[in-house]
């Protein structure tokens, strides 16, 4: 998972994204570009991947 609250942001974004690693990286990069004005680059995706956290799995 990735959580915008863990990143420096002037907007105070509270979005958290969880799922399979590739899905989370893709969605977080798209969010970073469309909402926060970042450019979706391989470097941005590497940074996102580096900052991923394991999500506690709840019973399904």
PQR file of N, CA, C, O and H, with PARSE charges and radii, in Angstrom:
ATOM      1  N   UNK A   1       0.834  -1.177   0.000 -0.4000 1.5000
ATOM      2  CA  UNK A   1       0.000   0.000   0.000 -0.0000 2.0000
ATOM      3  C   UNK A   1       0.873   1.232   0.000  0.5500 1.7000
ATOM      4  O   UNK A   1       2.046   1.183   0.368 -0.5500 1.4000
ATOM      5  N   UNK A   2       0.293   2.325  -0.412 -0.4000 1.5000
ATOM      6  CA  UNK A   2       0.943   3.627  -0.357 -0.0000 2.0000
ATOM      7  C   UNK A   2      -0.090   4.611   0.185  0.5500 1.7000
ATOM      8  O   UNK A   2      -1.282   4.501  -0.102 -0.5500 1.4000
ATOM      9  H   UNK A   2      -0.660   2.365  -0.711  0.4000 1.0000
ATOM     10  N   UNK A   3       0.381   5.563   0.963 -0.4000 1.5000
ATOM     11  CA  UNK A   3      -0.512   6.512   1.626 -0.0000 2.0000
ATOM     12  C   UNK A   3       0.038   7.915   1.420  0.5500 1.7000
ATOM     13  O   UNK A   3       1.175   8.195   1.800 -0.5500 1.4000
ATOM     14  H   UNK A   3       1.349   5.652   1.196  0.4000 1.0000
ATOM     15  N   UNK A   4      -0.749   8.793   0.828 -0.4000 1.5000
ATOM     16  CA  UNK A   4      -0.303  10.164   0.568 -0.0000 2.0000
ATOM     17  C   UNK A   4       0.074  10.898   1.853  0.5500 1.7000
ATOM     18  O   UNK A   4       0.891  11.818   1.823 -0.5500 1.4000
ATOM     19  H   UNK A   4      -1.672   8.566   0.519  0.4000 1.0000
ATOM     20  N   UNK A   5      -0.508  10.503   2.967 -0.4000 1.5000
ATOM     21  CA  UNK A   5      -0.187  11.184   4.222 -0.0000 2.0000
ATOM     22  C   UNK A   5       1.262  10.964   4.632  0.5500 1.7000
ATOM     23  O   UNK A   5       1.777  11.692   5.481 -0.5500 1.4000
ATOM     24  H   UNK A   5      -1.171   9.756   2.991  0.4000 1.0000
ATOM     25  N   UNK A   6       1.932   9.968   4.042 -0.4000 1.5000
ATOM     26  CA  UNK A   6       3.327   9.701   4.349 -0.0000 2.0000
ATOM     27  C   UNK A   6       4.285  10.543   3.508  0.5500 1.7000
ATOM     28  O   UNK A   6       5.495  10.527   3.730 -0.5500 1.4000
ATOM     29  H   UNK A   6       1.514   9.377   3.353  0.4000 1.0000
ATOM     30  N   UNK A   7       3.738  11.271   2.550 -0.4000 1.5000
ATOM     31  CA  UNK A   7       4.563  12.070   1.651 -0.0000 2.0000
ATOM     32  C   UNK A   7       4.375  13.554   1.959  0.5500 1.7000
ATOM     33  O   UNK A   7       3.291  13.981   2.354 -0.5500 1.4000
ATOM     34  H   UNK A   7       2.755  11.284   2.370  0.4000 1.0000
ATOM     35  N   UNK A   8       5.441  14.335   1.775 -0.4000 1.5000
ATOM     36  CA  UNK A   8       5.286  15.779   1.966 -0.0000 2.0000
ATOM     37  C   UNK A   8       4.286  16.324   0.945  0.5500 1.7000
ATOM     38  O   UNK A   8       4.402  16.052  -0.250 -0.5500 1.4000
ATOM     39  H   UNK A   8       6.322  13.987   1.453  0.4000 1.0000
ATOM     40  N   UNK A   9       3.313  17.088   1.418 -0.4000 1.5000
ATOM     41  CA  UNK A   9       2.286  17.606   0.523 -0.0000 2.0000
ATOM     42  C   UNK A   9       1.668  18.860   1.117  0.5500 1.7000
ATOM     43  O   UNK A   9       1.340  18.902   2.302 -0.5500 1.4000
ATOM     44  H   UNK A   9       3.218  17.309   2.388  0.4000 1.0000
ATOM     45  N   UNK A  10       1.513  19.867   0.293 -0.4000 1.5000
ATOM     46  CA  UNK A  10       0.847  21.089   0.738 -0.0000 2.0000
ATOM     47  C   UNK A  10      -0.665  20.936   0.720  0.5500 1.7000
ATOM     48  O   UNK A  10      -1.378  21.701   1.369 -0.5500 1.4000
ATOM     49  H   UNK A  10       1.779  19.833  -0.670  0.4000 1.0000
ATOM     50  N   UNK A  11      -1.154  19.955  -0.017 -0.4000 1.5000
ATOM     51  CA  UNK A  11      -2.597  19.802  -0.177 -0.0000 2.0000
ATOM     52  C   UNK A  11      -3.253  19.042   0.963  0.5500 1.7000
ATOM     53  O   UNK A  11      -4.474  19.094   1.115 -0.5500 1.4000
ATOM     54  H   UNK A  11      -0.574  19.333  -0.545  0.4000 1.0000
ATOM     55  N   UNK A  12      -2.459  18.331   1.773 -0.4000 1.5000
ATOM     56  CA  UNK A  12      -3.037  17.546   2.862 -0.0000 2.0000
ATOM     57  C   UNK A  12      -3.807  16.340   2.365  0.5500 1.7000
ATOM     58  O   UNK A  12      -4.763  15.912   3.013 -0.5500 1.4000
ATOM     59  H   UNK A  12      -1.467  18.289   1.649  0.4000 1.0000
ATOM     60  N   UNK A  13      -3.414  15.784   1.234 -0.4000 1.5000
ATOM     61  CA  UNK A  13      -4.090  14.639   0.633 -0.0000 2.0000
ATOM     62  C   UNK A  13      -4.087  13.452   1.594  0.5500 1.7000
ATOM     63  O   UNK A  13      -3.082  13.175   2.250 -0.5500 1.4000
ATOM     64  H   UNK A  13      -2.638  16.132   0.708  0.4000 1.0000
ATOM     65  N   UNK A  14      -5.204  12.763   1.668 -0.4000 1.5000
ATOM     66  CA  UNK A  14      -5.335  11.622   2.576 -0.0000 2.0000
ATOM     67  C   UNK A  14      -5.598  10.307   1.839  0.5500 1.7000
ATOM     68  O   UNK A  14      -6.007   9.327   2.461 -0.5500 1.4000
ATOM     69  H   UNK A  14      -6.020  12.988   1.135  0.4000 1.0000
ATOM     70  N   UNK A  15      -5.370  10.271   0.532 -0.4000 1.5000
ATOM     71  CA  UNK A  15      -5.636   9.067  -0.243 -0.0000 2.0000
ATOM     72  C   UNK A  15      -4.667   7.948   0.116  0.5500 1.7000
ATOM     73  O   UNK A  15      -3.459   8.169   0.201 -0.5500 1.4000
ATOM     74  H   UNK A  15      -5.038  11.067   0.026  0.4000 1.0000
ATOM     75  N   UNK A  16      -5.194   6.758   0.323 -0.4000 1.5000
ATOM     76  CA  UNK A  16      -4.398   5.543   0.511 -0.0000 2.0000
ATOM     77  C   UNK A  16      -4.817   4.565  -0.575  0.5500 1.7000
ATOM     78  O   UNK A  16      -6.003   4.416  -0.871 -0.5500 1.4000
ATOM     79  H   UNK A  16      -6.176   6.579   0.254  0.4000 1.0000
ATOM     80  N   UNK A  17      -3.827   3.901  -1.166 -0.4000 1.5000
ATOM     81  CA  UNK A  17      -4.082   2.954  -2.246 -0.0000 2.0000
ATOM     82  C   UNK A  17      -3.492   1.609  -1.847  0.5500 1.7000
ATOM     83  O   UNK A  17      -2.335   1.524  -1.438 -0.5500 1.4000
ATOM     84  H   UNK A  17      -2.864   4.023  -0.926  0.4000 1.0000
ATOM     85  N   UNK A  18      -4.299   0.562  -1.971 -0.4000 1.5000
ATOM     86  CA  UNK A  18      -3.790  -0.770  -1.652 -0.0000 2.0000
ATOM     87  C   UNK A  18      -4.189  -1.740  -2.749  0.5500 1.7000
ATOM     88  O   UNK A  18      -5.171  -1.527  -3.460 -0.5500 1.4000
ATOM     89  H   UNK A  18      -5.240   0.631  -2.303  0.4000 1.0000
ATOM     90  N   UNK A  19      -3.422  -2.798  -2.875 -0.4000 1.5000
ATOM     91  CA  UNK A  19      -3.678  -3.817  -3.887 -0.0000 2.0000
ATOM     92  C   UNK A  19      -2.391  -4.532  -4.203  0.5500 1.7000
ATOM     93  O   UNK A  19      -1.449  -4.500  -3.410 -0.5500 1.4000
ATOM     94  H   UNK A  19      -2.624  -2.972  -2.297  0.4000 1.0000
ATOM     95  N   UNK A  20      -2.337  -5.173  -5.342 -0.4000 1.5000
ATOM     96  CA  UNK A  20      -1.113  -5.829  -5.788 -0.0000 2.0000
ATOM     97  C   UNK A  20      -0.078  -4.760  -6.133  0.5500 1.7000
ATOM     98  O   UNK A  20      -0.435  -3.664  -6.564 -0.5500 1.4000
ATOM     99  H   UNK A  20      -3.102  -5.199  -5.985  0.4000 1.0000
ATOM    100  N   UNK A  21       1.192  -5.076  -5.945 -0.4000 1.5000
ATOM    101  CA  UNK A  21       2.259  -4.090  -6.092 -0.0000 2.0000
ATOM    102  C   UNK A  21       2.189  -3.301  -7.394  0.5500 1.7000
ATOM    103  O   UNK A  21       2.223  -2.070  -7.365 -0.5500 1.4000
ATOM    104  H   UNK A  21       1.482  -5.967  -5.594  0.4000 1.0000
ATOM    105  N   UNK A  22       2.092  -3.973  -8.525 -0.4000 1.5000
ATOM    106  CA  UNK A  22       2.072  -3.265  -9.806 -0.0000 2.0000
ATOM    107  C   UNK A  22       0.851  -2.362  -9.937  0.5500 1.7000
ATOM    108  O   UNK A  22       0.947  -1.270 -10.497 -0.5500 1.4000
ATOM    109  H   UNK A  22       2.064  -4.973  -8.548  0.4000 1.0000
ATOM    110  N   UNK A  23      -0.290  -2.803  -9.428 -0.4000 1.5000
ATOM    111  CA  UNK A  23      -1.508  -1.988  -9.462 -0.0000 2.0000
ATOM    112  C   UNK A  23      -1.341  -0.725  -8.620  0.5500 1.7000
ATOM    113  O   UNK A  23      -1.733   0.366  -9.034 -0.5500 1.4000
ATOM    114  H   UNK A  23      -0.368  -3.690  -8.973  0.4000 1.0000
ATOM    115  N   UNK A  24      -0.763  -0.886  -7.451 -0.4000 1.5000
ATOM    116  CA  UNK A  24      -0.585   0.250  -6.546 -0.0000 2.0000
ATOM    117  C   UNK A  24       0.385   1.257  -7.148  0.5500 1.7000
ATOM    118  O   UNK A  24       0.126   2.460  -7.117 -0.5500 1.4000
ATOM    119  H   UNK A  24      -0.445  -1.773  -7.115  0.4000 1.0000
ATOM    120  N   UNK A  25       1.486   0.785  -7.687 -0.4000 1.5000
ATOM    121  CA  UNK A  25       2.472   1.690  -8.289 -0.0000 2.0000
ATOM    122  C   UNK A  25       1.848   2.457  -9.441  0.5500 1.7000
ATOM    123  O   UNK A  25       2.023   3.671  -9.542 -0.5500 1.4000
ATOM    124  H   UNK A  25       1.697  -0.192  -7.712  0.4000 1.0000
ATOM    125  N   UNK A  26       1.122   1.767 -10.311 -0.4000 1.5000
ATOM    126  CA  UNK A  26       0.483   2.420 -11.457 -0.0000 2.0000
ATOM    127  C   UNK A  26      -0.536   3.458 -10.999  0.5500 1.7000
ATOM    128  O   UNK A  26      -0.528   4.590 -11.483 -0.5500 1.4000
ATOM    129  H   UNK A  26       0.980   0.781 -10.229  0.4000 1.0000
ATOM    130  N   UNK A  27      -1.419   3.079 -10.063 -0.4000 1.5000
ATOM    131  CA  UNK A  27      -2.457   3.997  -9.592 -0.0000 2.0000
ATOM    132  C   UNK A  27      -1.855   5.181  -8.845  0.5500 1.7000
ATOM    133  O   UNK A  27      -2.320   6.312  -8.992 -0.5500 1.4000
ATOM    134  H   UNK A  27      -1.425   2.160  -9.669  0.4000 1.0000
ATOM    135  N   UNK A  28      -0.822   4.927  -8.044 -0.4000 1.5000
ATOM    136  CA  UNK A  28      -0.197   6.012  -7.290 -0.0000 2.0000
ATOM    137  C   UNK A  28       0.517   6.985  -8.224  0.5500 1.7000
ATOM    138  O   UNK A  28       0.483   8.195  -7.999 -0.5500 1.4000
ATOM    139  H   UNK A  28      -0.444   4.009  -7.925  0.4000 1.0000
ATOM    140  N   UNK A  29       1.158   6.475  -9.261 -0.4000 1.5000
ATOM    141  CA  UNK A  29       1.828   7.347 -10.231 -0.0000 2.0000
ATOM    142  C   UNK A  29       0.803   8.198 -10.979  0.5500 1.7000
ATOM    143  O   UNK A  29       1.018   9.392 -11.190 -0.5500 1.4000
ATOM    144  H   UNK A  29       1.186   5.492  -9.444  0.4000 1.0000
ATOM    145  N   UNK A  30      -0.305   7.588 -11.377 -0.4000 1.5000
ATOM    146  CA  UNK A  30      -1.360   8.342 -12.060 -0.0000 2.0000
ATOM    147  C   UNK A  30      -1.953   9.399 -11.137  0.5500 1.7000
ATOM    148  O   UNK A  30      -2.241  10.512 -11.579 -0.5500 1.4000
ATOM    149  H   UNK A  30      -0.480   6.618 -11.206  0.4000 1.0000
ATOM    150  N   UNK A  31      -2.138   9.067  -9.865 -0.4000 1.5000
ATOM    151  CA  UNK A  31      -2.653  10.020  -8.884 -0.0000 2.0000
ATOM    152  C   UNK A  31      -1.652  11.161  -8.676  0.5500 1.7000
ATOM    153  O   UNK A  31      -2.032  12.332  -8.654 -0.5500 1.4000
ATOM    154  H   UNK A  31      -1.904   8.163  -9.507  0.4000 1.0000
ATOM    155  N   UNK A  32      -0.382  10.813  -8.524 -0.4000 1.5000
ATOM    156  CA  UNK A  32       0.652  11.834  -8.311 -0.0000 2.0000
ATOM    157  C   UNK A  32       0.692  12.817  -9.480  0.5500 1.7000
ATOM    158  O   UNK A  32       0.886  14.016  -9.283 -0.5500 1.4000
ATOM    159  H   UNK A  32      -0.073   9.862  -8.542  0.4000 1.0000
ATOM    160  N   UNK A  33       0.508  12.304 -10.691 -0.4000 1.5000
ATOM    161  CA  UNK A  33       0.531  13.165 -11.873 -0.0000 2.0000
ATOM    162  C   UNK A  33      -0.734  14.012 -11.985  0.5500 1.7000
ATOM    163  O   UNK A  33      -0.654  15.219 -12.213 -0.5500 1.4000
ATOM    164  H   UNK A  33       0.350  11.330 -10.851  0.4000 1.0000
ATOM    165  N   UNK A  34      -1.888  13.392 -11.827 -0.4000 1.5000
ATOM    166  CA  UNK A  34      -3.140  14.118 -12.073 -0.0000 2.0000
ATOM    167  C   UNK A  34      -3.533  15.047 -10.931  0.5500 1.7000
ATOM    168  O   UNK A  34      -4.145  16.088 -11.170 -0.5500 1.4000
ATOM    169  H   UNK A  34      -1.953  12.412 -11.641  0.4000 1.0000
ATOM    170  N   UNK A  35      -3.194  14.691  -9.697 -0.4000 1.5000
ATOM    171  CA  UNK A  35      -3.618  15.498  -8.551 -0.0000 2.0000
ATOM    172  C   UNK A  35      -2.504  16.399  -8.030  0.5500 1.7000
ATOM    173  O   UNK A  35      -2.753  17.544  -7.652 -0.5500 1.4000
ATOM    174  H   UNK A  35      -2.697  13.845  -9.502  0.4000 1.0000
ATOM    175  N   UNK A  36      -1.278  15.883  -8.010 -0.4000 1.5000
ATOM    176  CA  UNK A  36      -0.186  16.620  -7.382 -0.0000 2.0000
ATOM    177  C   UNK A  36       0.773  17.271  -8.374  0.5500 1.7000
ATOM    178  O   UNK A  36       1.730  17.929  -7.966 -0.5500 1.4000
ATOM    179  H   UNK A  36      -1.077  14.953  -8.317  0.4000 1.0000
ATOM    180  N   UNK A  37       0.528  17.097  -9.673 -0.4000 1.5000
ATOM    181  CA  UNK A  37       1.321  17.783 -10.685 -0.0000 2.0000
ATOM    182  C   UNK A  37       2.680  17.181 -10.983  0.5500 1.7000
ATOM    183  O   UNK A  37       3.495  17.813 -11.654 -0.5500 1.4000
ATOM    184  H   UNK A  37      -0.250  16.563 -10.005  0.4000 1.0000
ATOM    185  N   UNK A  38       2.947  15.971 -10.501 -0.4000 1.5000
ATOM    186  CA  UNK A  38       4.211  15.302 -10.817 -0.0000 2.0000
ATOM    187  C   UNK A  38       4.151  14.762 -12.241  0.5500 1.7000
ATOM    188  O   UNK A  38       3.071  14.603 -12.810 -0.5500 1.4000
ATOM    189  H   UNK A  38       2.285  15.456  -9.955  0.4000 1.0000
ATOM    190  N   UNK A  39       5.296  14.487 -12.798 -0.4000 1.5000
ATOM    191  CA  UNK A  39       5.374  13.839 -14.101 -0.0000 2.0000
ATOM    192  C   UNK A  39       5.534  12.341 -13.868  0.5500 1.7000
ATOM    193  O   UNK A  39       6.388  11.909 -13.092 -0.5500 1.4000
ATOM    194  H   UNK A  39       6.173  14.616 -12.336  0.4000 1.0000
ATOM    195  N   UNK A  40       4.704  11.555 -14.547 -0.4000 1.5000
ATOM    196  CA  UNK A  40       4.744  10.096 -14.402 -0.0000 2.0000
ATOM    197  C   UNK A  40       5.943   9.567 -15.168  0.5500 1.7000
ATOM    198  O   UNK A  40       5.882   9.354 -16.379 -0.5500 1.4000
ATOM    199  H   UNK A  40       4.011  11.905 -15.176  0.4000 1.0000
ATOM    200  N   UNK A  41       7.032   9.360 -14.445 -0.4000 1.5000
ATOM    201  CA  UNK A  41       8.281   8.878 -15.039 -0.0000 2.0000
ATOM    202  C   UNK A  41       8.686   7.557 -14.390  0.5500 1.7000
ATOM    203  O   UNK A  41       8.172   7.200 -13.330 -0.5500 1.4000
ATOM    204  H   UNK A  41       7.082   9.534 -13.461  0.4000 1.0000
ATOM    205  N   UNK A  42       9.603   6.836 -15.023 -0.4000 1.5000
ATOM    206  CA  UNK A  42      10.110   5.619 -14.378 -0.0000 2.0000
ATOM    207  C   UNK A  42      10.727   5.915 -13.005  0.5500 1.7000
ATOM    208  O   UNK A  42      10.627   5.101 -12.087 -0.5500 1.4000
ATOM    209  H   UNK A  42      10.020   7.125 -15.884  0.4000 1.0000
ATOM    210  N   UNK A  43      11.356   7.071 -12.872 -0.4000 1.5000
ATOM    211  CA  UNK A  43      11.957   7.439 -11.586 -0.0000 2.0000
ATOM    212  C   UNK A  43      10.887   7.632 -10.520  0.5500 1.7000
ATOM    213  O   UNK A  43      11.071   7.202  -9.381 -0.5500 1.4000
ATOM    214  H   UNK A  43      11.437   7.732 -13.617  0.4000 1.0000
ATOM    215  N   UNK A  44       9.765   8.275 -10.870 -0.4000 1.5000
ATOM    216  CA  UNK A  44       8.666   8.451  -9.923 -0.0000 2.0000
ATOM    217  C   UNK A  44       8.127   7.086  -9.507  0.5500 1.7000
ATOM    218  O   UNK A  44       7.891   6.848  -8.323 -0.5500 1.4000
ATOM    219  H   UNK A  44       9.615   8.625 -11.796  0.4000 1.0000
ATOM    220  N   UNK A  45       7.932   6.199 -10.464 -0.4000 1.5000
ATOM    221  CA  UNK A  45       7.413   4.864 -10.142 -0.0000 2.0000
ATOM    222  C   UNK A  45       8.397   4.080  -9.264  0.5500 1.7000
ATOM    223  O   UNK A  45       7.977   3.324  -8.388 -0.5500 1.4000
ATOM    224  H   UNK A  45       8.123   6.392 -11.426  0.4000 1.0000
ATOM    225  N   UNK A  46       9.696   4.255  -9.497 -0.4000 1.5000
ATOM    226  CA  UNK A  46      10.701   3.606  -8.640 -0.0000 2.0000
ATOM    227  C   UNK A  46      10.613   4.151  -7.214  0.5500 1.7000
ATOM    228  O   UNK A  46      10.700   3.391  -6.250 -0.5500 1.4000
ATOM    229  H   UNK A  46      10.037   4.869 -10.209  0.4000 1.0000
ATOM    230  N   UNK A  47      10.441   5.461  -7.081 -0.4000 1.5000
ATOM    231  CA  UNK A  47      10.322   6.064  -5.751 -0.0000 2.0000
ATOM    232  C   UNK A  47       9.073   5.551  -5.031  0.5500 1.7000
ATOM    233  O   UNK A  47       9.116   5.233  -3.843 -0.5500 1.4000
ATOM    234  H   UNK A  47      10.370   6.079  -7.864  0.4000 1.0000
ATOM    235  N   UNK A  48       7.966   5.476  -5.764 -0.4000 1.5000
ATOM    236  CA  UNK A  48       6.732   4.940  -5.177 -0.0000 2.0000
ATOM    237  C   UNK A  48       6.954   3.497  -4.731  0.5500 1.7000
ATOM    238  O   UNK A  48       6.600   3.130  -3.610 -0.5500 1.4000
ATOM    239  H   UNK A  48       7.932   5.735  -6.729  0.4000 1.0000
ATOM    240  N   UNK A  49       7.533   2.688  -5.600 -0.4000 1.5000
ATOM    241  CA  UNK A  49       7.772   1.274  -5.282 -0.0000 2.0000
ATOM    242  C   UNK A  49       8.662   1.150  -4.042  0.5500 1.7000
ATOM    243  O   UNK A  49       8.442   0.276  -3.203 -0.5500 1.4000
ATOM    244  H   UNK A  49       7.820   2.987  -6.510  0.4000 1.0000
ATOM    245  N   UNK A  50       9.654   2.015  -3.928 -0.4000 1.5000
ATOM    246  CA  UNK A  50      10.567   1.991  -2.778 -0.0000 2.0000
ATOM    247  C   UNK A  50       9.835   2.328  -1.469  0.5500 1.7000
ATOM    248  O   UNK A  50      10.224   1.856  -0.402 -0.5500 1.4000
ATOM    249  H   UNK A  50       9.833   2.725  -4.609  0.4000 1.0000
ATOM    250  N   UNK A  51       8.786   3.137  -1.552 -0.4000 1.5000
ATOM    251  CA  UNK A  51       8.070   3.585  -0.358 -0.0000 2.0000
ATOM    252  C   UNK A  51       6.811   2.769  -0.043  0.5500 1.7000
ATOM    253  O   UNK A  51       6.044   3.141   0.845 -0.5500 1.4000
ATOM    254  H   UNK A  51       8.469   3.521  -2.419  0.4000 1.0000
ATOM    255  N   UNK A  52       6.595   1.675  -0.753 -0.4000 1.5000
ATOM    256  CA  UNK A  52       5.432   0.833  -0.475 -0.0000 2.0000
ATOM    257  C   UNK A  52       5.535   0.214   0.907  0.5500 1.7000
ATOM    258  O   UNK A  52       6.626  -0.078   1.397 -0.5500 1.4000
ATOM    259  H   UNK A  52       7.219   1.373  -1.475  0.4000 1.0000
ATOM    260  N   UNK A  53       4.383   0.022   1.523 -0.4000 1.5000
ATOM    261  CA  UNK A  53       4.308  -0.629   2.828 -0.0000 2.0000
ATOM    262  C   UNK A  53       3.433  -1.871   2.691  0.5500 1.7000
ATOM    263  O   UNK A  53       2.528  -1.916   1.857 -0.5500 1.4000
ATOM    264  H   UNK A  53       3.497   0.259   1.125  0.4000 1.0000
ATOM    265  N   UNK A  54       3.705  -2.859   3.502 -0.4000 1.5000
ATOM    266  CA  UNK A  54       2.829  -4.023   3.563 -0.0000 2.0000
ATOM    267  C   UNK A  54       1.569  -3.635   4.301  0.5500 1.7000
ATOM    268  O   UNK A  54       1.626  -2.981   5.343 -0.5500 1.4000
ATOM    269  H   UNK A  54       4.440  -2.823   4.179  0.4000 1.0000
ATOM    270  N   UNK A  55       0.439  -4.035   3.767 -0.4000 1.5000
ATOM    271  CA  UNK A  55      -0.853  -3.762   4.400 -0.0000 2.0000
ATOM    272  C   UNK A  55      -1.235  -4.947   5.260  0.5500 1.7000
ATOM    273  O   UNK A  55      -1.073  -6.099   4.857 -0.5500 1.4000
ATOM    274  H   UNK A  55       0.393  -4.566   2.921  0.4000 1.0000
ATOM    275  N   UNK A  56      -1.740  -4.661   6.437 -0.4000 1.5000
ATOM    276  CA  UNK A  56      -2.251  -5.733   7.284 -0.0000 2.0000
ATOM    277  C   UNK A  56      -3.490  -6.317   6.609  0.5500 1.7000
ATOM    278  O   UNK A  56      -4.448  -5.600   6.320 -0.5500 1.4000
ATOM    279  H   UNK A  56      -1.871  -3.726   6.765  0.4000 1.0000
ATOM    280  N   UNK A  57      -3.459  -7.588   6.370 -0.4000 1.5000
ATOM    281  CA  UNK A  57      -4.572  -8.237   5.683 -0.0000 2.0000
ATOM    282  C   UNK A  57      -5.696  -8.525   6.684  0.5500 1.7000
ATOM    283  O   UNK A  57      -5.468  -9.100   7.749 -0.5500 1.4000
ATOM    284  H   UNK A  57      -2.681  -8.170   6.605  0.4000 1.0000
ATOM    285  N   UNK A  58      -6.888  -8.121   6.324 -0.4000 1.5000
ATOM    286  CA  UNK A  58      -8.040  -8.429   7.163 -0.0000 2.0000
ATOM    287  C   UNK A  58      -8.670  -9.735   6.701  0.5500 1.7000
ATOM    288  O   UNK A  58      -8.485 -10.154   5.559 -0.5500 1.4000
ATOM    289  H   UNK A  58      -7.073  -7.654   5.459  0.4000 1.0000
ATOM    290  N   UNK A  59      -9.399 -10.359   7.579 -0.4000 1.5000
ATOM    291  CA  UNK A  59     -10.083 -11.612   7.221 -0.0000 2.0000
ATOM    292  C   UNK A  59     -11.117 -11.341   6.142  0.5500 1.7000
ATOM    293  O   UNK A  59     -11.857 -10.359   6.218 -0.5500 1.4000
ATOM    294  H   UNK A  59      -9.549 -10.018   8.507  0.4000 1.0000
ATOM    295  N   UNK A  60     -11.169 -12.195   5.154 -0.4000 1.5000
ATOM    296  CA  UNK A  60     -12.131 -12.009   4.053 -0.0000 2.0000
ATOM    297  C   UNK A  60     -13.214 -13.041   4.164  0.5500 1.7000
ATOM    298  O   UNK A  60     -14.128 -13.068   3.340 -0.5500 1.4000
ATOM    299  H   UNK A  60     -10.568 -12.992   5.093  0.4000 1.0000
TER
END
